[in-house]
Amino acid sequence: MTPIMVLIGIVMGFMFPTIGLLWKNYVGLLLILLMFFSYLRIDAGDLKDSLRDAKPLALALFMTFVFLPLLTLIGRVFFEPILFSGILLAFASPPAAATAFWARNFKSDIAFALVVTATASVLAIITVPATMLFATGSIMPFDPYPMVLLLAELILVPVAAVILLRQAVHVDWARITRQTSHLELVIVFLLIWASIAPGIESVMSNLVQFGLLNVFMFFCLGSGFGLSYLVGRKFGYERGITIGIATCVKNAGLSLVIGLSMFGSAVIPPLIANLVAQNLLIVSLQTRFRNKLKRQSNDSCKED
């Protein structure tokens, strides 16, 4: 249901932007709630297991925060500064909470996906402003400190809340988070609708440009997934595919909230294109890998 809700949220943002603007001022709170539920799924045992072998985690973080933003620099030649800033912000963002959802669909390492998402989100407080300053400082004015404060609020508040709640209340949190999945989908839907609504005029005023943004971002995300998977396969299929997913499934909600707060609605077109491109990519990859897994399963059955 996650890609369906994302698609519906995009469509509603395009068709009924004035309605989405009604809760535009609450997108930060919606994002905090979504990240709270994501962190609530992290188990201490899973974290320890993933940190014992730090190489796959290091590769995932490198692809997320170094390779993909560097690949984005190509867009500096083709797009105006404000659009390039949106592209960079989208690709410099950490993996989304949906990374674990897609990891489950690809039959890869769900626990590792959760650890990568949580670790990258915390590091993003420093890496995202630093990347934006490095890449855009020479083409447009940019003050990183407000972004650091906003990222700290959006990321550290849910982290602190989860830590305090787990210490105060001892229940089966895994069972509870399974029951919150529908609420999370509603939050995703409302968050995307409200975040897209302010930038619809910019998108509709230049559809050719929006189409080029989608093509460029699809190419970059696809390249990131391909290289991540090829290099990550040395850690096994499950880790390799999870690293690939973490590289291309970006936290679009976070980048939309940050983009609106820091740059205004003019930066929204590439952030919307990021949503469209990454969902098109991951759905097409899911079809390919699902067929591959079926063939492997059939071959195993024949050998038995």
C-alpha positions as CSV (number, residue, x, y, z in Angstrom):
1,M,0.0,0.0,0.0
2,T,2.9,2.4,0.5
3,P,3.5,3.2,-3.2
4,I,-0.2,3.4,-3.8
5,M,-0.6,5.9,-1.0
6,V,2.4,7.9,-2.3
7,L,0.8,8.0,-5.7
8,I,-2.6,9.0,-4.4
9,G,-0.9,11.8,-2.3
10,I,0.8,13.1,-5.4
11,V,-2.4,13.0,-7.4
12,M,-4.4,14.8,-4.7
13,G,-1.6,17.4,-4.4
14,F,-1.9,18.1,-8.1
15,M,-5.7,18.1,-8.3
16,F,-6.7,19.7,-5.0
17,P,-3.7,21.8,-3.8
18,T,-5.9,24.3,-1.9
19,I,-7.2,21.5,0.4
20,G,-3.6,20.3,1.1
21,L,-2.7,23.8,2.1
22,L,-5.1,23.5,5.1
23,W,-2.6,21.4,7.0
24,K,0.6,22.8,5.4
25,N,1.7,24.3,8.7
26,Y,1.6,20.9,10.3
27,V,3.9,19.0,7.9
28,G,6.8,19.1,10.4
29,L,4.6,17.5,13.1
30,L,3.4,14.8,10.7
31,L,7.0,14.0,9.8
32,I,8.0,13.8,13.4
33,L,5.2,11.3,14.0
34,L,6.2,9.2,11.0
35,M,9.9,9.1,12.1
36,F,8.8,8.3,15.7
37,F,7.0,5.1,14.5
38,S,10.0,4.2,12.3
39,Y,12.5,4.5,15.2
40,L,10.1,2.5,17.4
41,R,10.7,-0.5,15.2
42,I,14.4,-0.5,15.9
43,D,15.4,-3.4,18.2
44,A,18.6,-3.2,20.3
45,G,19.6,-6.7,19.2
46,D,19.2,-5.8,15.5
47,L,21.4,-2.7,16.1
48,K,24.2,-4.7,17.7
49,D,24.1,-7.4,15.0
50,S,24.4,-4.8,12.2
51,L,27.2,-2.9,13.9
52,R,29.3,-6.0,14.5
53,D,30.0,-6.0,10.7
54,A,30.4,-2.3,10.0
55,K,31.5,-2.6,6.4
56,P,27.9,-3.0,4.8
57,L,26.7,-0.1,7.0
58,A,29.7,2.0,5.9
59,L,29.0,1.2,2.2
60,A,25.3,2.2,2.6
61,L,26.2,5.5,4.2
62,F,28.9,6.2,1.6
63,M,26.4,5.6,-1.3
64,T,23.8,7.7,0.5
65,F,25.8,10.7,1.5
66,V,28.7,10.8,-0.9
67,F,28.2,9.0,-4.2
68,L,24.6,10.1,-5.0
69,P,25.2,13.8,-4.1
70,L,28.4,13.7,-6.2
71,L,26.4,12.3,-9.2
72,T,23.9,15.1,-8.7
73,L,26.6,17.6,-9.6
74,I,25.9,16.8,-13.3
75,G,22.6,18.6,-12.9
76,R,24.4,21.8,-12.1
77,V,25.1,22.2,-15.8
78,F,21.5,21.7,-17.0
79,F,19.3,23.2,-14.3
80,E,19.1,26.7,-12.7
81,P,20.4,27.1,-9.2
82,I,17.2,26.8,-7.3
83,L,16.2,23.6,-9.1
84,F,19.7,22.2,-8.7
85,S,19.4,22.9,-4.9
86,G,16.2,20.9,-4.8
87,I,17.8,18.0,-6.7
88,L,20.8,18.0,-4.3
89,L,18.5,18.3,-1.2
90,A,16.5,15.3,-2.4
91,F,19.5,13.1,-3.0
92,A,21.5,14.2,0.1
93,S,18.6,13.2,2.3
94,P,18.8,9.9,4.3
95,P,16.9,6.8,3.4
96,A,13.1,6.8,4.0
97,A,11.2,4.8,6.5
98,A,9.8,2.9,3.6
99,T,13.3,1.3,3.0
100,A,12.3,-1.5,5.5
101,F,9.0,-2.0,3.7
102,W,10.7,-2.5,0.4
103,A,13.4,-4.6,2.0
104,R,10.7,-7.0,3.0
105,N,9.2,-7.0,-0.5
106,F,12.6,-7.8,-2.0
107,K,13.1,-10.6,0.6
108,S,16.3,-8.8,1.9
109,D,17.5,-7.8,5.3
110,I,14.7,-5.9,7.1
111,A,16.6,-5.4,10.4
112,F,19.7,-4.0,8.5
113,A,17.4,-1.7,6.6
114,L,16.0,-0.3,9.8
115,V,19.5,0.2,11.2
116,V,20.7,2.0,8.0
117,T,17.7,4.3,8.1
118,A,18.0,5.2,11.7
119,T,21.8,5.7,11.5
120,A,21.7,7.8,8.3
121,S,18.8,9.9,9.7
122,V,20.8,11.0,12.7
123,L,24.0,11.7,10.6
124,A,21.8,13.7,8.2
125,I,21.7,16.5,10.8
126,I,25.3,17.3,9.8
127,T,25.8,15.8,6.4
128,V,22.8,17.4,4.6
129,P,23.7,21.0,5.6
130,A,27.4,20.4,4.9
131,T,26.5,18.9,1.4
132,M,24.2,21.8,0.6
133,L,26.9,24.4,1.6
134,F,29.6,22.7,-0.3
135,A,27.6,22.3,-3.6
136,T,25.5,25.4,-3.6
137,G,27.5,28.0,-1.7
138,S,29.2,29.3,-4.8
139,I,26.0,29.7,-6.9
140,M,23.5,31.0,-4.3
141,P,23.6,32.3,-0.7
142,F,23.0,29.5,1.8
143,D,23.2,29.6,5.6
144,P,23.5,26.0,7.0
145,Y,22.7,26.7,10.6
146,P,18.9,27.1,10.3
147,M,18.9,23.8,8.4
148,V,21.0,22.1,11.2
149,L,18.5,23.3,13.8
150,L,15.5,22.2,11.8
151,L,16.9,18.8,11.1
152,A,17.8,18.3,14.7
153,E,14.2,19.1,15.7
154,L,12.7,16.8,13.1
155,I,15.1,13.9,13.8
156,L,16.3,14.1,17.4
157,V,12.8,14.8,19.0
158,P,11.4,11.4,17.8
159,V,14.6,9.6,18.8
160,A,14.5,11.1,22.3
161,A,10.8,10.3,22.6
162,V,11.3,6.6,21.6
163,I,14.2,6.2,24.1
164,L,12.2,7.6,26.9
165,L,9.1,5.6,26.0
166,R,11.0,2.3,25.8
167,Q,12.6,2.9,29.2
168,A,9.3,3.9,30.9
169,V,6.9,1.4,29.3
170,H,7.9,-2.3,28.9
171,V,5.6,-3.9,26.3
172,D,5.9,-5.8,23.1
173,W,6.7,-2.8,20.9
174,A,7.0,-5.0,17.8
175,R,3.4,-6.0,18.1
176,I,2.3,-2.4,18.6
177,T,4.2,-1.1,15.6
178,R,2.5,-3.8,13.4
179,Q,-0.8,-2.2,14.4
180,T,0.3,1.3,13.5
181,S,1.1,0.6,9.9
182,H,-2.2,1.9,8.7
183,L,-1.8,5.1,10.7
184,E,1.6,5.6,9.1
185,L,0.2,5.3,5.6
186,V,-2.4,8.0,6.4
187,I,0.4,10.2,7.7
188,V,2.5,9.6,4.5
189,F,-0.6,10.5,2.4
190,L,-1.3,13.7,4.3
191,L,2.4,14.7,4.4
192,I,2.9,14.3,0.7
193,W,-0.4,16.1,-0.2
194,A,0.4,19.1,2.0
195,S,4.1,19.3,0.9
196,I,3.3,19.2,-2.8
197,A,0.4,21.6,-2.8
198,P,2.5,24.9,-2.5
199,G,4.7,24.0,-5.5
200,I,2.0,22.9,-8.0
201,E,2.0,26.3,-9.8
202,S,5.7,26.0,-10.5
203,V,5.3,22.5,-11.9
204,M,2.4,23.3,-14.1
205,S,4.0,26.4,-15.5
206,N,6.8,24.4,-17.0
207,L,5.8,20.7,-17.6
208,V,8.7,20.1,-20.0
209,Q,11.2,21.1,-17.3
210,F,9.4,18.8,-14.8
211,G,9.6,16.0,-17.3
212,L,13.4,16.5,-17.7
213,L,13.7,16.6,-13.9
214,N,12.0,13.2,-13.7
215,V,14.3,11.7,-16.4
216,F,17.4,13.0,-14.7
217,M,16.5,11.9,-11.2
218,F,15.4,8.5,-12.5
219,F,18.8,8.1,-14.1
220,C,20.7,9.1,-11.0
221,L,18.7,6.9,-8.6
222,G,18.9,4.0,-11.0
223,S,22.7,4.4,-11.2
224,G,22.9,4.6,-7.4
225,F,20.9,1.4,-7.0
226,G,22.9,-0.5,-9.6
227,L,26.3,0.4,-8.2
228,S,25.2,-0.2,-4.6
229,Y,23.9,-3.6,-5.5
230,L,26.9,-4.6,-7.5
231,V,29.4,-3.6,-4.8
232,G,27.1,-4.8,-1.9
233,R,26.6,-8.3,-3.3
234,K,29.9,-9.3,-1.7
235,F,28.1,-9.1,1.7
236,G,25.4,-11.4,0.3
237,Y,22.2,-10.9,-1.7
238,E,20.2,-9.7,1.3
239,R,22.7,-7.0,2.3
240,G,23.4,-6.0,-1.3
241,I,19.8,-5.4,-2.2
242,T,19.1,-3.6,1.0
243,I,22.0,-1.2,0.4
244,G,20.7,-0.6,-3.1
245,I,17.2,0.2,-1.8
246,A,18.6,2.5,0.9
247,T,20.5,4.4,-1.7
248,C,17.5,5.1,-4.0
249,V,14.6,5.3,-1.6
250,K,15.1,8.8,-0.2
251,N,13.2,10.5,2.6
252,A,11.1,12.6,0.4
253,G,9.0,13.8,3.3
254,L,12.0,15.2,5.0
255,S,13.4,16.9,1.9
256,L,10.0,18.4,1.2
257,V,9.7,19.9,4.7
258,I,13.3,21.2,4.7
259,G,12.9,22.5,1.1
260,L,9.7,24.5,1.9
261,S,11.2,25.9,5.1
262,M,14.6,26.9,3.7
263,F,14.0,27.8,0.0
264,G,10.2,28.2,-0.4
265,S,7.9,26.7,-3.1
266,A,10.3,27.4,-6.0
267,V,12.3,24.3,-4.9
268,I,9.4,21.9,-4.9
269,P,9.4,20.7,-8.6
270,P,12.6,18.6,-8.2
271,L,11.4,17.3,-4.9
272,I,8.1,16.1,-6.4
273,A,10.1,14.6,-9.3
274,N,12.1,12.7,-6.8
275,L,9.0,11.2,-5.3
276,V,7.8,10.1,-8.8
277,A,11.1,8.9,-10.0
278,Q,12.1,6.8,-7.0
279,N,8.7,5.1,-6.9
280,L,8.7,4.3,-10.6
281,L,12.3,2.9,-10.2
282,I,11.6,0.8,-7.1
283,V,8.4,-0.7,-8.6
284,S,10.1,-1.7,-11.8
285,L,13.1,-3.2,-9.9
286,Q,10.6,-5.1,-7.7
287,T,9.2,-6.7,-10.8
288,R,12.6,-7.7,-12.1
289,F,13.9,-9.1,-8.9
290,R,10.7,-10.9,-8.1
291,N,10.9,-12.7,-11.4
292,K,14.5,-13.6,-10.7
293,L,13.7,-15.0,-7.2
294,K,10.9,-17.1,-8.8
295,R,13.3,-18.5,-11.3
296,Q,15.8,-19.3,-8.6
297,S,13.0,-21.0,-6.5
298,N,11.9,-23.1,-9.5
299,D,15.4,-24.1,-10.2
300,S,15.9,-25.2,-6.6
301,C,12.7,-27.2,-6.7
302,K,13.8,-29.0,-9.9
303,E,17.2,-29.9,-8.4
304,D,15.5,-31.3,-5.3
